[in-house]
Amino acid sequence: MIKIFFVLLSSTLLFAKHNSCEFQNQNYTEICNRTVENGVSYEYANKFLLSNLKTQKFDEISYEYLQPKYIQVHKKNEKKANNVLVKYIPEMVEHLKKYSEVYDYAEEKYGVNREIVAAILLKETRLGRIVPKHDAFIVFNTLVVRTKPNTQREKWLLNMGKTNMVSVITHCYKKGVEPDECNLPSSYAGAVGIPQFMPESFIYSEGYKTEIADLTKMEDAILSASKFLHKKAEFTELLDWNKIPDIVDIESKWYDYEFENEDASLVHAKNKNGDKEFKCFTCDKEELNYLREYTKKVLRYNNSSNYAIGVMRLAYEAQKGLKQE
């Protein structure tokens, strides 16, 4: 009799009609309401947030890597990563030739240099060769469930997690994917596809000759990264490499400067709120004004100074390689 009762109860829950967002976890309530505002049905939002395959799984590795001590380690490793990636410049040149038609289209439409986009894709996933091993929704769900908003950083992590959970649910709903089947392979930070878009940036994704973008396809990754820089960083005019000084020398001097100055920034004297000052490497050097202008745009993709200078170095070398072909 008890067994029959539980079977009936399970069936009732499975086929229950959801017409509101009521959860014991108030963060889930907020996430549900925000997805409904995006056009997601109550039933789908509830089904997603009640899924054992999604909200009852936790990514311990990603949660640990997103803590401050690992973020600092990652920043220190960026310089090493840049030096390693230089050996892949010939691979970048071949990639640029192979997808020249797509890059022609992207440059014409969005005004973003092909070599800068290629450099970003190289840094993010080595032109699609690095396969993500995490699930984006589970990464962000772990953050939302585990994070206690006691500090500014923890508040930021919590809000970032909720925003991206909303984006994942909305994305899968619009694609007509059942919650249990909504699997978005990601980095430990929750970034998806070849260009490593956070789900909240899916609004910048665009398919090449297709209606719906697939960020695991190189053509769509190229166009989407170009659109991102165009829309979010106001990258509208191709950079003229003839106006850039010796980037290899600049990169080397930047690393020395960063080592000597704890609060060093490649291009900024203050943060966006103006409440923290940095020791800016390029700010008082007139000959670097043009470089600073475009490097700021790359920083909208990833706000690490070492990331940005690495992209500029790789792009500079790749465009030289193309000219020599």
Contacts in CASP RR format, 6 or more apart in sequence:
PFRMAT RR
TARGET T0000
AUTHOR 0000-0000-0000
METHOD contacts of the structure
MODEL  1
MIKIFFVLLSSTLLFAKHNSCEFQNQNYTEICNRTVENGVSYEYANKFLL
SNLKTQKFDEISYEYLQPKYIQVHKKNEKKANNVLVKYIPEMVEHLKKYS
EVYDYAEEKYGVNREIVAAILLKETRLGRIVPKHDAFIVFNTLVVRTKPN
TQREKWLLNMGKTNMVSVITHCYKKGVEPDECNLPSSYAGAVGIPQFMPE
SFIYSEGYKTEIADLTKMEDAILSASKFLHKKAEFTELLDWNKIPDIVDI
ESKWYDYEFENEDASLVHAKNKNGDKEFKCFTCDKEELNYLREYTKKVLR
YNNSSNYAIGVMRLAYEAQKGLKQE
17 43 0 8 1.000
18 42 0 8 1.000
18 43 0 8 1.000
18 45 0 8 1.000
18 46 0 8 1.000
18 47 0 8 1.000
19 42 0 8 1.000
19 43 0 8 1.000
20 42 0 8 1.000
21 28 0 8 1.000
21 29 0 8 1.000
21 32 0 8 1.000
21 33 0 8 1.000
21 36 0 8 1.000
21 42 0 8 1.000
21 45 0 8 1.000
21 46 0 8 1.000
22 29 0 8 1.000
23 29 0 8 1.000
23 32 0 8 1.000
23 49 0 8 1.000
25 145 0 8 1.000
27 144 0 8 1.000
27 145 0 8 1.000
27 158 0 8 1.000
27 162 0 8 1.000
28 49 0 8 1.000
28 55 0 8 1.000
30 162 0 8 1.000
31 45 0 8 1.000
31 49 0 8 1.000
31 144 0 8 1.000
31 162 0 8 1.000
31 165 0 8 1.000
31 166 0 8 1.000
31 169 0 8 1.000
32 42 0 8 1.000
32 45 0 8 1.000
32 46 0 8 1.000
32 49 0 8 1.000
34 162 0 8 1.000
34 166 0 8 1.000
35 44 0 8 1.000
35 45 0 8 1.000
35 48 0 8 1.000
35 166 0 8 1.000
35 169 0 8 1.000
35 170 0 8 1.000
35 173 0 8 1.000
36 42 0 8 1.000
36 45 0 8 1.000
38 166 0 8 1.000
38 170 0 8 1.000
39 170 0 8 1.000
39 173 0 8 1.000
40 169 0 8 1.000
40 170 0 8 1.000
40 173 0 8 1.000
41 173 0 8 1.000
44 169 0 8 1.000
44 173 0 8 1.000
44 179 0 8 1.000
45 169 0 8 1.000
45 173 0 8 1.000
47 179 0 8 1.000
48 54 0 8 1.000
48 169 0 8 1.000
48 172 0 8 1.000
48 179 0 8 1.000
48 182 0 8 1.000
49 55 0 8 1.000
49 169 0 8 1.000
51 179 0 8 1.000
51 180 0 8 1.000
53 179 0 8 1.000
53 180 0 8 1.000
54 137 0 8 1.000
54 138 0 8 1.000
54 141 0 8 1.000
54 179 0 8 1.000
54 180 0 8 1.000
54 182 0 8 1.000
55 141 0 8 1.000
55 145 0 8 1.000
57 135 0 8 1.000
57 138 0 8 1.000
57 141 0 8 1.000
58 138 0 8 1.000
58 141 0 8 1.000
58 142 0 8 1.000
58 145 0 8 1.000
58 146 0 8 1.000
59 134 0 8 1.000
59 135 0 8 1.000
59 138 0 8 1.000
59 139 0 8 1.000
59 142 0 8 1.000
59 188 0 8 1.000
60 142 0 8 1.000
61 134 0 8 1.000
61 188 0 8 1.000
62 134 0 8 1.000
62 139 0 8 1.000
62 142 0 8 1.000
62 188 0 8 1.000
62 189 0 8 1.000
62 190 0 8 1.000
63 142 0 8 1.000
63 143 0 8 1.000
63 146 0 8 1.000
64 70 0 8 1.000
65 74 0 8 1.000
65 188 0 8 1.000
65 189 0 8 1.000
66 143 0 8 1.000
66 157 0 8 1.000
66 188 0 8 1.000
66 189 0 8 1.000
68 153 0 8 1.000
75 304 0 8 1.000
75 306 0 8 1.000
78 304 0 8 1.000
78 306 0 8 1.000
78 307 0 8 1.000
79 255 0 8 1.000
79 306 0 8 1.000
81 123 0 8 1.000
82 251 0 8 1.000
82 306 0 8 1.000
82 309 0 8 1.000
82 310 0 8 1.000
82 313 0 8 1.000
82 314 0 8 1.000
85 122 0 8 1.000
85 123 0 8 1.000
85 126 0 8 1.000
85 310 0 8 1.000
85 314 0 8 1.000
86 313 0 8 1.000
86 314 0 8 1.000
86 317 0 8 1.000
88 122 0 8 1.000
88 126 0 8 1.000
88 127 0 8 1.000
89 314 0 8 1.000
89 317 0 8 1.000
89 318 0 8 1.000
89 321 0 8 1.000
91 122 0 8 1.000
91 127 0 8 1.000
92 115 0 8 1.000
92 118 0 8 1.000
92 119 0 8 1.000
92 122 0 8 1.000
92 127 0 8 1.000
92 314 0 8 1.000
92 318 0 8 1.000
93 318 0 8 1.000
93 321 0 8 1.000
93 322 0 8 1.000
93 325 0 8 1.000
95 118 0 8 1.000
95 121 0 8 1.000
95 122 0 8 1.000
95 127 0 8 1.000
96 103 0 8 1.000
96 114 0 8 1.000
96 115 0 8 1.000
96 118 0 8 1.000
96 318 0 8 1.000
96 322 0 8 1.000
97 322 0 8 1.000
97 325 0 8 1.000
99 218 0 8 1.000
99 219 0 8 1.000
99 222 0 8 1.000
102 208 0 8 1.000
102 218 0 8 1.000
102 219 0 8 1.000
102 222 0 8 1.000
102 223 0 8 1.000
103 114 0 8 1.000
103 117 0 8 1.000
103 118 0 8 1.000
103 222 0 8 1.000
105 208 0 8 1.000
105 223 0 8 1.000
106 112 0 8 1.000
106 114 0 8 1.000
106 117 0 8 1.000
106 222 0 8 1.000
106 223 0 8 1.000
106 226 0 8 1.000
107 113 0 8 1.000
107 114 0 8 1.000
107 226 0 8 1.000
107 238 0 8 1.000
109 223 0 8 1.000
109 226 0 8 1.000
110 226 0 8 1.000
110 227 0 8 1.000
110 229 0 8 1.000
110 230 0 8 1.000
110 235 0 8 1.000
110 236 0 8 1.000
111 226 0 8 1.000
111 230 0 8 1.000
111 235 0 8 1.000
111 236 0 8 1.000
111 237 0 8 1.000
111 238 0 8 1.000
112 225 0 8 1.000
112 226 0 8 1.000
112 229 0 8 1.000
112 230 0 8 1.000
112 235 0 8 1.000
112 238 0 8 1.000
113 238 0 8 1.000
113 239 0 8 1.000
113 315 0 8 1.000
113 319 0 8 1.000
115 314 0 8 1.000
115 315 0 8 1.000
115 316 0 8 1.000
115 318 0 8 1.000
115 319 0 8 1.000
115 322 0 8 1.000
116 229 0 8 1.000
116 239 0 8 1.000
116 298 0 8 1.000
116 311 0 8 1.000
116 312 0 8 1.000
116 315 0 8 1.000
117 222 0 8 1.000
117 225 0 8 1.000
117 226 0 8 1.000
117 229 0 8 1.000
118 127 0 8 1.000
118 222 0 8 1.000
118 314 0 8 1.000
118 315 0 8 1.000
118 318 0 8 1.000
119 310 0 8 1.000
119 311 0 8 1.000
119 312 0 8 1.000
119 314 0 8 1.000
119 315 0 8 1.000
119 318 0 8 1.000
120 195 0 8 1.000
120 225 0 8 1.000
120 298 0 8 1.000
120 301 0 8 1.000
120 311 0 8 1.000
121 127 0 8 1.000
121 128 0 8 1.000
121 194 0 8 1.000
121 195 0 8 1.000
121 221 0 8 1.000
121 222 0 8 1.000
121 225 0 8 1.000
122 314 0 8 1.000
123 307 0 8 1.000
123 310 0 8 1.000
123 311 0 8 1.000
123 314 0 8 1.000
124 130 0 8 1.000
124 191 0 8 1.000
124 194 0 8 1.000
124 195 0 8 1.000
124 196 0 8 1.000
125 132 0 8 1.000
125 193 0 8 1.000
125 194 0 8 1.000
125 195 0 8 1.000
125 196 0 8 1.000
127 194 0 8 1.000
127 218 0 8 1.000
128 193 0 8 1.000
128 194 0 8 1.000
128 218 0 8 1.000
128 221 0 8 1.000
131 185 0 8 1.000
132 185 0 8 1.000
132 186 0 8 1.000
132 187 0 8 1.000
132 191 0 8 1.000
132 192 0 8 1.000
132 193 0 8 1.000
133 185 0 8 1.000
134 185 0 8 1.000
134 186 0 8 1.000
134 187 0 8 1.000
134 188 0 8 1.000
134 190 0 8 1.000
135 183 0 8 1.000
135 184 0 8 1.000
135 185 0 8 1.000
135 186 0 8 1.000
136 164 0 8 1.000
136 168 0 8 1.000
136 184 0 8 1.000
136 185 0 8 1.000
136 186 0 8 1.000
136 190 0 8 1.000
136 191 0 8 1.000
136 192 0 8 1.000
136 199 0 8 1.000
137 165 0 8 1.000
137 168 0 8 1.000
137 169 0 8 1.000
137 182 0 8 1.000
137 184 0 8 1.000
139 186 0 8 1.000
139 188 0 8 1.000
139 189 0 8 1.000
139 190 0 8 1.000
140 160 0 8 1.000
140 161 0 8 1.000
140 162 0 8 1.000
140 164 0 8 1.000
140 165 0 8 1.000
140 168 0 8 1.000
140 190 0 8 1.000
140 199 0 8 1.000
141 165 0 8 1.000
143 157 0 8 1.000
143 158 0 8 1.000
143 160 0 8 1.000
143 161 0 8 1.000
144 158 0 8 1.000
144 161 0 8 1.000
144 162 0 8 1.000
144 165 0 8 1.000
147 154 0 8 1.000
147 157 0 8 1.000
147 158 0 8 1.000
148 154 0 8 1.000
149 155 0 8 1.000
149 158 0 8 1.000
163 200 0 8 1.000
164 190 0 8 1.000
164 198 0 8 1.000
164 199 0 8 1.000
164 200 0 8 1.000
167 198 0 8 1.000
167 199 0 8 1.000
167 200 0 8 1.000
167 202 0 8 1.000
168 182 0 8 1.000
168 184 0 8 1.000
168 199 0 8 1.000
169 179 0 8 1.000
169 182 0 8 1.000
171 182 0 8 1.000
171 184 0 8 1.000
171 199 0 8 1.000
171 202 0 8 1.000
172 179 0 8 1.000
172 182 0 8 1.000
175 212 0 8 1.000
184 192 0 8 1.000
184 199 0 8 1.000
185 192 0 8 1.000
185 193 0 8 1.000
186 192 0 8 1.000
186 193 0 8 1.000
187 196 0 8 1.000
189 198 0 8 1.000
190 198 0 8 1.000
190 199 0 8 1.000
191 197 0 8 1.000
191 198 0 8 1.000
192 198 0 8 1.000
192 199 0 8 1.000
192 202 0 8 1.000
192 215 0 8 1.000
193 215 0 8 1.000
193 216 0 8 1.000
193 221 0 8 1.000
194 215 0 8 1.000
194 216 0 8 1.000
194 217 0 8 1.000
194 218 0 8 1.000
194 221 0 8 1.000
195 215 0 8 1.000
195 221 0 8 1.000
195 224 0 8 1.000
195 225 0 8 1.000
195 228 0 8 1.000
197 204 0 8 1.000
197 205 0 8 1.000
197 215 0 8 1.000
197 224 0 8 1.000
197 228 0 8 1.000
201 228 0 8 1.000
201 232 0 8 1.000
204 224 0 8 1.000
204 227 0 8 1.000
204 228 0 8 1.000
204 231 0 8 1.000
204 232 0 8 1.000
205 213 0 8 1.000
205 215 0 8 1.000
205 220 0 8 1.000
205 224 0 8 1.000
205 227 0 8 1.000
206 213 0 8 1.000
206 220 0 8 1.000
206 223 0 8 1.000
206 224 0 8 1.000
206 227 0 8 1.000
207 213 0 8 1.000
207 214 0 8 1.000
207 217 0 8 1.000
207 219 0 8 1.000
207 220 0 8 1.000
207 223 0 8 1.000
207 224 0 8 1.000
208 217 0 8 1.000
208 219 0 8 1.000
208 220 0 8 1.000
208 222 0 8 1.000
208 223 0 8 1.000
209 219 0 8 1.000
210 220 0 8 1.000
213 220 0 8 1.000
213 223 0 8 1.000
213 224 0 8 1.000
214 220 0 8 1.000
215 221 0 8 1.000
215 224 0 8 1.000
225 301 0 8 1.000
228 301 0 8 1.000
229 235 0 8 1.000
229 297 0 8 1.000
229 298 0 8 1.000
229 300 0 8 1.000
229 301 0 8 1.000
230 236 0 8 1.000
232 300 0 8 1.000
233 296 0 8 1.000
233 297 0 8 1.000
233 298 0 8 1.000
233 300 0 8 1.000
233 301 0 8 1.000
234 297 0 8 1.000
235 294 0 8 1.000
235 297 0 8 1.000
239 294 0 8 1.000
240 290 0 8 1.000
241 316 0 8 1.000
241 319 0 8 1.000
243 290 0 8 1.000
244 290 0 8 1.000
244 291 0 8 1.000
244 312 0 8 1.000
244 316 0 8 1.000
245 287 0 8 1.000
245 288 0 8 1.000
245 291 0 8 1.000
247 291 0 8 1.000
247 312 0 8 1.000
247 313 0 8 1.000
247 316 0 8 1.000
248 313 0 8 1.000
248 316 0 8 1.000
250 288 0 8 1.000
250 291 0 8 1.000
250 309 0 8 1.000
251 309 0 8 1.000
251 310 0 8 1.000
251 312 0 8 1.000
251 313 0 8 1.000
253 281 0 8 1.000
254 266 0 8 1.000
254 281 0 8 1.000
254 305 0 8 1.000
254 309 0 8 1.000
255 306 0 8 1.000
257 264 0 8 1.000
257 279 0 8 1.000
257 281 0 8 1.000
258 264 0 8 1.000
258 281 0 8 1.000
258 305 0 8 1.000
258 306 0 8 1.000
261 279 0 8 1.000
263 276 0 8 1.000
263 277 0 8 1.000
263 278 0 8 1.000
263 279 0 8 1.000
264 278 0 8 1.000
264 279 0 8 1.000
264 280 0 8 1.000
264 281 0 8 1.000
264 305 0 8 1.000
265 278 0 8 1.000
265 279 0 8 1.000
265 280 0 8 1.000
265 281 0 8 1.000
265 305 0 8 1.000
266 280 0 8 1.000
266 281 0 8 1.000
266 282 0 8 1.000
266 292 0 8 1.000
266 295 0 8 1.000
266 299 0 8 1.000
266 305 0 8 1.000
266 308 0 8 1.000
266 309 0 8 1.000
267 280 0 8 1.000
267 281 0 8 1.000
267 282 0 8 1.000
267 283 0 8 1.000
267 292 0 8 1.000
267 295 0 8 1.000
267 296 0 8 1.000
267 299 0 8 1.000
267 305 0 8 1.000
267 308 0 8 1.000
268 278 0 8 1.000
268 280 0 8 1.000
268 283 0 8 1.000
268 296 0 8 1.000
269 277 0 8 1.000
269 278 0 8 1.000
269 280 0 8 1.000
269 283 0 8 1.000
270 276 0 8 1.000
270 277 0 8 1.000
270 278 0 8 1.000
271 278 0 8 1.000
281 305 0 8 1.000
282 288 0 8 1.000
282 289 0 8 1.000
282 291 0 8 1.000
282 292 0 8 1.000
282 295 0 8 1.000
283 292 0 8 1.000
291 312 0 8 1.000
294 312 0 8 1.000
295 308 0 8 1.000
295 309 0 8 1.000
295 312 0 8 1.000
298 307 0 8 1.000
298 308 0 8 1.000
298 311 0 8 1.000
298 312 0 8 1.000
299 305 0 8 1.000
299 307 0 8 1.000
299 308 0 8 1.000
301 307 0 8 1.000
301 311 0 8 1.000
302 308 0 8 1.000
END
